[in-house]
């Protein structure tokens, strides 16, 4: 009997710009968003949490459906760390690459 495929989302979070001023050739303007905790919610509220690894990667198992992902305990003000909308399909990991904005210019 085949093993059931995992359902949920997996991907990587990056953040930038990581320095002020114009983007300069040869100097990275983004970096992995490491060790950041995000909350996954749907219309009923929070259903899961995940924390990115030191390379900004994450994986979370979820039931099929529509979700919104936001940074946990994010203070209002500069920077944008979601919300990110994602649809999860049964029997597959939905792959995403999300970019957060530091608000630095």
NORDA-V770505 format. One record per backbone hydrogen bond with DSSP energy under -0.5 kcal/mol. CO is the residue of the C=O (numbers start at 1). NH is the residue of the N-H. E is the energy in kcal/mol with one decimal. If there is no record, write none. Layout:
{{CO:NH:E} {CO:NH:E}}
This chain:
{{7:62:-2.0} {8:94:-3.2} {9:60:-2.7} {10:96:-2.1} {11:58:-2.2} {12:98:-2.2} {13:33:-2.6} {14:100:-3.2} {15:31:-2.0} {16:102:-1.9} {24:27:-2.0} {26:28:-0.5} {29:17:-0.7} {29:18:-1.0} {31:15:-2.7} {32:34:-1.2} {33:36:-0.5} {36:52:-2.5} {37:72:-2.7} {38:50:-2.1} {39:41:-0.5} {39:70:-2.2} {40:47:-3.4} {40:48:-1.6} {41:68:-2.7} {42:45:-1.7} {45:42:-2.3} {48:40:-3.1} {50:38:-3.0} {52:35:-0.5} {53:35:-0.9} {53:56:-1.9} {56:13:-2.4} {57:53:-2.3} {58:11:-2.2} {60:9:-2.2} {65:88:-3.4} {67:86:-2.4} {68:41:-2.6} {69:83:-0.6} {69:84:-2.2} {70:39:-3.4} {71:74:-1.1} {80:101:-2.5} {81:71:-1.4} {84:69:-2.9} {86:67:-3.0} {86:88:-0.5} {88:65:-1.9} {89:92:-1.4} {92:8:-1.6} {92:94:-0.6} {93:95:-0.6} {94:10:-2.3} {96:12:-1.4} {98:14:-2.2} {100:16:-1.7} {100:102:-0.5} {101:80:-3.1} {105:21:-0.9}}
